[in-house]
Amino acid sequence: MVTIKDVAKVAGVSTATVSRVVHNGGHVGDACRSRVKKVIEELGYRPNMNAQALVKRSTNTLGVVTPKLSMSFFGTLACGVEKAAKDQSYKLIMSNSLYETQSELDAINSLRDHHCDAIILHSEYSDEKTLIDLAEKIPGLVLINRYIPKIANRCVWLDNESAAKQATQYLVDKGHKDFAVVTSIYQNNDPEIRLRGIQDTLAANELQLHKNAVREATANLEGGEQAAKELLATGVKFTALIAYNDLMAIGAIHTLFDAGIRVPEDVSVIGFDNLSIAKACRPKLTTMHYPIEEMAHYAAELAIKLSDTSKAVSNRTHLFLSDIVERDSVSIIQ
């Protein structure tokens, strides 16, 4: 294996000079730098990153932990992190927590064992104290889709309440008065916050949500189908349905069509996330755009900045907003 000493010998320089060239350091003349780079290329020298990590206790590695990368939402999140990692010349390690608290913590510890400088964590179930403790131990830890006031400068999150209000008002403005909601059973705060936004907007328009018009299920296609079946079984009247995410919305549409209920002629449906599938289904789904890729890219850049403890980082918050994407699944009540 070619070593730094081999490069130095052929180039006629010291190993310190080779190291400065490899790391784009200063105090090396242009001619010398070009000669060393040529030798590096000719010999096929590759720096020993593990040895450097032992010296610096750093690997320029970015870690990301999500519940399940195979899900479209988290895959999109990972894409945003990956782009930021490439921009910053960081390596990337991805891990699944599989919606389990201990698996989430194990994944974090594994990344720390690999000397990850920065970590993006989408935490579903870890309590606030645990996450605050982790933030104190890991300077480059950033939470995405989770807001904890004590570590707000480490949180990149979406204003779920305003997004839910916007979706609800959009349907009210289309003339809808009878609403239903299919929401997630997951134990994060998002379902509760969005439901509150829906209820507050209806109340502001002198409307209310019937107690039987809300159904919880797993936040996937099958969950949407099941929640819609339960809604129909109650006999509650609704002309507008708001779903926790696009997958639940499409599942609900399947159930409605199976029951002979047309979308959007009989029932208007609005989703959340703006995944690619929202454009592929029929009718094309009106939905709230969740800028998760942009948020993830931002979170990765923030984590890298925070991991460099020699640099000052502003103590600001990192809140993103949602926009409605109008397609074909909502109609006007005549």
C-alpha positions as a printed NumPy array, in Angstrom:
array([[  0.   ,   0.   ,   0.   ],
       [  1.3  ,   3.44 ,  -0.946],
       [  2.016,   5.593,   2.111],
       [  2.487,   9.307,   2.647],
       [  6.232,   8.633,   3.008],
       [  6.31 ,   7.101,  -0.477],
       [  4.675,  10.214,  -1.931],
       [  7.078,  12.498,  -0.057],
       [ 10.122,  10.551,  -1.267],
       [  9.097,  10.585,  -4.951],
       [  8.019,  14.237,  -4.837],
       [ 11.155,  15.268,  -2.943],
       [  9.285,  16.964,  -0.131],
       [  8.499,  16.324,   3.52 ],
       [  5.519,  14.296,   4.729],
       [  4.196,  17.505,   6.308],
       [  4.095,  19.141,   2.88 ],
       [  2.217,  16.17 ,   1.417],
       [ -0.257,  16.393,   4.297],
       [ -0.838,  20.103,   3.646],
       [ -1.489,  19.392,  -0.037],
       [ -3.925,  16.577,   0.794],
       [ -5.858,  18.821,   3.177],
       [ -5.62 ,  21.97 ,   1.022],
       [ -3.456,  23.648,   3.621],
       [ -1.411,  26.789,   3.087],
       [  2.323,  27.48 ,   2.93 ],
       [  2.846,  25.358,  -0.183],
       [  3.927,  26.94 ,  -3.477],
       [  1.836,  26.377,  -6.582],
       [  4.582,  24.489,  -8.414],
       [  5.26 ,  22.26 ,  -5.398],
       [  1.548,  21.645,  -4.878],
       [  1.096,  20.62 ,  -8.519],
       [  4.097,  18.264,  -8.326],
       [  2.814,  16.582,  -5.169],
       [ -0.702,  16.185,  -6.614],
       [  0.767,  14.601,  -9.752],
       [  2.74 ,  12.106,  -7.66 ],
       [ -0.329,  11.32 ,  -5.566],
       [ -2.275,  10.558,  -8.744],
       [  0.515,   8.512, -10.318],
       [  1.082,   6.401,  -7.202],
       [ -2.614,   6.068,  -6.402],
       [ -2.14 ,   7.297,  -2.851],
       [ -5.236,   7.435,  -0.64 ],
       [ -5.097,   9.069,   2.81 ],
       [ -5.751,   6.789,   5.772],
       [ -9.007,   8.317,   7.014],
       [ -9.211,   6.024,  10.041],
       [ -5.756,   7.08 ,  11.211],
       [ -6.701,  10.729,  10.752],
       [ -9.877,  10.166,  12.735],
       [ -7.884,   8.759,  15.649],
       [ -5.738,  11.878,  15.683],
       [ -8.538,  14.411,  15.173],
       [-11.338,  12.383,  16.782],
       [-13.215,  13.36 ,  13.631],
       [-14.11 ,  11.636,  10.377],
       [-16.036,  14.286,   8.431],
       [-18.948,  11.877,   8.601],
       [-22.615,  12.833,   8.755],
       [-25.099,  10.395,  10.275],
       [-28.864,  10.264,   9.779],
       [-31.38 ,   8.234,  11.782],
       [-34.99 ,   7.893,  10.594],
       [-37.755,   5.433,  11.502],
       [-37.793,   3.683,   8.11 ],
       [-35.811,   4.812,   5.08 ],
       [-37.897,   2.654,   2.73 ],
       [-40.877,   4.988,   3.289],
       [-41.102,   7.722,   0.656],
       [-41.137,  10.559,   3.182],
       [-37.953,   9.422,   4.935],
       [-36.294,   8.546,   1.645],
       [-36.87 ,  12.141,   0.548],
       [-35.456,  13.338,   3.861],
       [-32.352,  11.214,   3.286],
       [-31.904,  12.73 ,  -0.188],
       [-31.777,  16.205,   1.318],
       [-29.145,  15.132,   3.849],
       [-27.118,  13.365,   1.153],
       [-26.982,  16.474,  -1.042],
       [-25.713,  18.558,   1.873],
       [-23.125,  15.902,   2.738],
       [-21.775,  15.944,  -0.83 ],
       [-21.678,  19.744,  -0.849],
       [-19.59 ,  19.676,   2.332],
       [-17.43 ,  16.678,   1.27 ],
       [-18.802,  14.603,   4.132],
       [-19.358,  10.872,   4.118],
       [-22.83 ,   9.67 ,   5.036],
       [-24.058,   6.853,   7.266],
       [-27.792,   6.092,   7.376],
       [-29.671,   4.027,   9.921],
       [-33.243,   2.915,  10.711],
       [-34.786,   3.079,  14.168],
       [-37.824,   1.014,  13.094],
       [-40.099,   3.059,  15.37 ],
       [-38.411,   1.653,  18.483],
       [-36.926,   3.837,  21.214],
       [-34.048,   1.505,  22.009],
       [-33.205,   0.992,  18.339],
       [-33.117,   4.77 ,  17.964],
       [-30.645,   5.106,  20.837],
       [-28.576,   2.165,  19.559],
       [-28.332,   3.844,  16.156],
       [-27.134,   7.091,  17.747],
       [-24.513,   5.247,  19.809],
       [-23.316,   3.381,  16.733],
       [-22.825,   6.662,  14.889],
       [-20.898,   8.036,  17.842],
       [-18.69 ,   4.942,  17.817],
       [-17.885,   5.772,  14.186],
       [-16.883,   9.296,  15.263],
       [-19.694,  11.001,  13.356],
       [-19.167,  14.742,  13.582],
       [-22.807,  15.567,  12.878],
       [-26.052,  13.62 ,  13.299],
       [-29.564,  14.262,  11.949],
       [-32.21 ,  12.528,  14.065],
       [-35.888,  12.062,  13.235],
       [-37.081,  10.944,  16.643],
       [-40.57 ,   9.513,  17.066],
       [-40.631,   8.2  ,  20.609],
       [-37.601,   9.287,  22.674],
       [-38.667,  11.616,  25.48 ],
       [-37.511,  15.211,  25.696],
       [-35.102,  14.629,  28.584],
       [-33.297,  11.894,  26.648],
       [-32.963,  14.109,  23.581],
       [-31.772,  17.091,  25.641],
       [-29.139,  14.87 ,  27.27 ],
       [-28.003,  13.644,  23.847],
       [-27.764,  17.223,  22.579],
       [-25.483,  18.097,  25.504],
       [-23.188,  15.164,  24.672],
       [-23.204,  15.556,  20.876],
       [-22.479,  19.121,  19.692],
       [-23.506,  18.29 ,  16.113],
       [-26.863,  16.663,  16.894],
       [-29.867,  18.21 ,  15.121],
       [-33.482,  17.09 ,  15.483],
       [-35.724,  17.225,  12.434],
       [-39.539,  17.341,  12.67 ],
       [-39.326,  17.733,  16.433],
       [-39.442,  20.913,  18.507],
       [-38.093,  21.053,  22.043],
       [-37.962,  24.61 ,  23.463],
       [-34.854,  24.006,  25.598],
       [-32.818,  23.031,  22.534],
       [-34.722,  25.056,  19.925],
       [-31.473,  25.978,  18.172],
       [-31.008,  22.241,  17.441],
       [-34.524,  21.724,  16.041],
       [-35.627,  22.026,  12.42 ],
       [-39.394,  21.669,  12.285],
       [-42.557,  22.477,  10.375],
       [-45.404,  24.706,  11.529],
       [-47.985,  21.9  ,  11.509],
       [-50.722,  24.028,  13.05 ],
       [-50.605,  26.753,  10.403],
       [-50.464,  24.095,   7.661],
       [-53.583,  22.389,   9.024],
       [-55.335,  25.73 ,   9.295],
       [-54.467,  26.589,   5.702],
       [-55.773,  23.244,   4.414],
       [-58.998,  23.598,   6.393],
       [-59.653,  27.177,   5.338],
       [-59.017,  26.202,   1.724],
       [-61.831,  23.64 ,   1.964],
       [-64.125,  26.041,   3.819],
       [-63.579,  28.611,   1.077],
       [-64.689,  25.947,  -1.414],
       [-68.021,  25.814,   0.42 ],
       [-67.471,  22.72 ,   2.584],
       [-69.147,  22.573,   5.995],
       [-69.064,  18.872,   6.907],
       [-65.564,  17.595,   7.613],
       [-63.864,  14.299,   8.456],
       [-60.267,  13.558,   9.441],
       [-58.13 ,  10.441,   9.131],
       [-55.079,  10.862,  11.32 ],
       [-52.065,   8.938,  12.595],
       [-51.759,   6.763,  15.696],
       [-48.074,   7.684,  16.029],
       [-47.193,   9.177,  19.366],
       [-45.417,  12.311,  18.202],
       [-47.128,  15.679,  18.53 ],
       [-47.902,  16.233,  14.844],
       [-51.334,  14.51 ,  14.713],
       [-52.552,  16.388,  17.791],
       [-51.245,  19.739,  16.561],
       [-52.805,  19.334,  13.111],
       [-56.141,  18.257,  14.578],
       [-56.13 ,  21.334,  16.805],
       [-55.444,  23.526,  13.771],
       [-58.394,  21.945,  11.94 ],
       [-60.754,  22.369,  14.882],
       [-59.698,  25.99 ,  15.547],
       [-60.21 ,  26.938,  11.901],
       [-63.645,  25.331,  11.8  ],
       [-64.617,  27.11 ,  15.006],
       [-63.455,  30.426,  13.532],
       [-65.878,  29.754,  10.668],
       [-68.686,  28.789,  13.086],
       [-68.356,  25.121,  12.137],
       [-67.444,  22.088,  14.193],
       [-66.03 ,  18.615,  13.757],
       [-68.425,  15.816,  14.695],
       [-67.048,  13.526,  17.412],
       [-67.392,  10.5  ,  15.098],
       [-65.671,  12.269,  12.196],
       [-62.089,  11.591,  13.379],
       [-60.438,   8.191,  12.927],
       [-56.892,   7.113,  13.788],
       [-54.815,   4.468,  12.01 ],
       [-51.277,   3.679,  10.923],
       [-49.959,   6.423,   8.657],
       [-49.877,   4.378,   5.461],
       [-52.106,   3.316,   2.568],
       [-53.735,   0.488,   4.521],
       [-54.321,   2.777,   7.488],
       [-56.1  ,   5.281,   5.282],
       [-58.329,   2.558,   3.862],
       [-59.228,   1.268,   7.32 ],
       [-59.872,   4.719,   8.793],
       [-62.186,   5.593,   5.891],
       [-64.1  ,   2.323,   6.353],
       [-64.634,   3.204,  10.005],
       [-65.818,   6.689,   9.049],
       [-68.366,   5.307,   6.625],
       [-69.546,   2.776,   9.205],
       [-70.444,   5.572,  11.646],
       [-72.811,   7.129,   9.115],
       [-71.387,  10.573,   9.826],
       [-71.953,  13.033,   6.986],
       [-68.931,  14.673,   5.354],
       [-68.079,  16.298,   2.032],
       [-64.442,  17.103,   2.882],
       [-61.789,  14.764,   4.248],
       [-58.381,  15.846,   5.54 ],
       [-55.737,  13.11 ,   5.807],
       [-52.59 ,  13.013,   7.94 ],
       [-50.438,  12.273,   4.886],
       [-50.683,  11.471,   1.192],
       [-50.622,   7.712,   1.713],
       [-53.578,   7.832,   4.103],
       [-55.4  ,  10.166,   1.705],
       [-54.969,   7.773,  -1.219],
       [-56.007,   4.819,   0.93 ],
       [-59.145,   6.724,   1.925],
       [-59.889,   7.497,  -1.729],
       [-59.69 ,   3.761,  -2.515],
       [-62.258,   3.016,   0.183],
       [-64.538,   5.828,  -0.959],
       [-64.492,   4.621,  -4.56 ],
       [-65.161,   1.043,  -3.434],
       [-68.243,   2.378,  -1.625],
       [-69.459,   4.168,  -4.759],
       [-68.471,   7.603,  -3.463],
       [-66.809,   9.793,  -6.073],
       [-63.773,  12.001,  -5.433],
       [-64.042,  14.946,  -5.742],
       [-67.675,  15.078,  -6.935],
       [-69.096,  13.645,  -3.678],
       [-66.201,  14.035,  -1.254],
       [-63.157,  16.28 ,  -1.557],
       [-59.889,  14.904,  -0.174],
       [-56.706,  16.73 ,   0.783],
       [-53.421,  15.099,   1.817],
       [-50.161,  16.161,   3.403],
       [-46.497,  15.797,   2.272],
       [-46.721,  16.223,  -1.524],
       [-44.992,  12.928,  -2.279],
       [-44.473,  11.812,  -5.869],
       [-47.41 ,   9.417,  -5.541],
       [-49.738,  12.41 ,  -5.091],
       [-49.246,  13.216,  -8.779],
       [-49.487,   9.583,  -9.895],
       [-52.858,   8.677,  -8.355],
       [-56.3  ,   9.379,  -9.811],
       [-57.599,  11.905,  -9.195],
       [-54.322,  13.721,  -8.688],
       [-54.169,  14.623,  -5.028],
       [-54.457,  18.143,  -3.668],
       [-52.032,  18.256,  -0.758],
       [-49.944,  20.375,   1.587],
       [-46.334,  20.537,   0.457],
       [-44.02 ,  19.392,   3.231],
       [-40.568,  20.801,   2.343],
       [-38.814,  17.834,   3.932],
       [-35.943,  17.664,   1.434],
       [-35.18 ,  21.348,   1.908],
       [-35.514,  20.964,   5.682],
       [-33.164,  17.976,   5.694],
       [-30.555,  19.803,   3.611],
       [-30.765,  22.742,   5.996],
       [-30.58 ,  20.453,   9.05 ],
       [-27.46 ,  18.752,   7.695],
       [-25.705,  22.056,   7.114],
       [-26.696,  23.151,  10.621],
       [-25.394,  19.92 ,  12.159],
       [-22.047,  20.335,  10.409],
       [-21.759,  23.925,  11.671],
       [-22.674,  22.912,  15.218],
       [-20.151,  20.05 ,  15.166],
       [-17.319,  22.528,  14.683],
       [-17.168,  23.802,  18.239],
       [-14.497,  26.331,  17.27 ],
       [-17.051,  28.326,  15.287],
       [-19.795,  30.461,  16.756],
       [-23.325,  29.509,  15.652],
       [-26.29 ,  31.83 ,  16.06 ],
       [-28.872,  30.798,  18.641],
       [-31.827,  31.157,  16.277],
       [-34.795,  28.87 ,  15.676],
       [-35.391,  26.956,  12.447],
       [-39.073,  26.885,  11.48 ],
       [-40.38 ,  25.976,   8.007],
       [-43.813,  26.625,   6.49 ],
       [-46.059,  24.582,   4.212],
       [-47.837,  25.53 ,   0.983],
       [-50.937,  24.06 ,  -0.618],
       [-50.553,  22.237,  -3.953],
       [-53.837,  22.338,  -5.869],
       [-54.664,  19.367,  -8.055],
       [-57.873,  17.449,  -8.804],
       [-59.164,  15.906,  -5.561],
       [-61.042,  18.973,  -4.266],
       [-64.181,  20.483,  -5.75 ],
       [-66.406,  23.443,  -4.97 ],
       [-69.703,  22.854,  -3.186],
       [-72.418,  24.339,  -5.397]])
